[in-house]
Amino acid sequence: MAEATQSISSLEERFAQLERQFADLRAEVLGLPPRTKDWRRTVGMMPDDELSRSAARLGREWRDLANN
């Protein structure tokens, strides 16, 4: 029975530690300034070359596979 009590105590300590870590991470993330740049601002910035056409083609193929 002592082992079960020790195990519960250990779990409670681990859970408390995870709660503290989560609170720290949450505060860090919520405290970050909002992003000013998003993907919509970069649309059309790639040059029209073989590499960008290939990237577009692969993206279309991936989306087609994901939709099927």
N, C-alpha and C positions, 0 to 999 in steps of 0.2 A: 504493500500500500504506500510505503514511503517513496518508492520509485515513481508511482503514478503522481503523487503530490509534487515531487521534484520536476517531473515532466511537464505538469500543468504550469508550474512556476516558470519554467524555462520558456514555454510557449507564450505565457503572458509577457515576459520580458522581451522576447523577440517581436511580439506583436506591438508592444509599446515603442520599441525601437523603429519598426517599420512605420508606425504612425508619425513619429517625429521626422523621419526621413521624408515621408510624403508631404508633411506640412512644410518642411524646408523647400522641397522642390516646387510645391505649389506656389509658395510665396515668391520664389525666384522666377518662375514662369509668368505669373500674373504681374510681376513687377517690371517685366520687360517692356520696352517701348513698342508700340505697334509697328508692324512692317509698313514701310511707305512704298515699297515696290512689290508688284505682284506680276503674275505671268501675263496679264493683259497688256502691260506696258512693254513687254518684250516681243509681242507677236509681230512678225514681219521684219525683225531685225537681222535674221539670218540671211546670208547672201544666197542668191539663186545659183547654187553650184551643185555638182554631183553629190557631195556629202549631205547637203541639206535636203535634196530631193530623195536620197536614200533614207534619211531619217524620217521624212514625211511618209514615204512608202511603208517603212517598217511600222510606223505608228498606226497607219490605216489597217495594215494586216493584223496587228495586235488587237486593235479595237474590234475588227471583224471577228476574230477568234473569240474574244471575250463576250461578244453579243450572241454567239451561236451556242 
